[in-house]
Amino acid sequence: MPANATNWSVTLEQDPETGELILPFPVDLLSQMGWSEGTEIFWDVRDDKSVFLTEKKSTGSAEEEKPQGT
């Protein structure tokens, strides 16, 4: 894990109307990452069951859009 990485722990919620699972992001996380509604992210579930999130950057190349470290 990078030295500047921060760990966050959240509980999945369920949409009462659709039954879909929701992963709520803490406001502090959104602020720290510069993310807002509509930000597209990649998520990678690691062997230890942790999840690594990175913002999808629109560069035009699928290879360049892959999360770093995967």
Secondary structure as GFF3:
##gff-version 3
##sequence-region A 1 70
A	DSSP	beta_strand	13	14	.	.	.	ID=ss1
A	DSSP	beta_strand	21	22	.	.	.	ID=ss2
A	DSSP	alpha_helix	27	33	.	.	.	ID=ss3
A	DSSP	beta_strand	41	45	.	.	.	ID=ss4
A	DSSP	beta_strand	51	55	.	.	.	ID=ss5
###
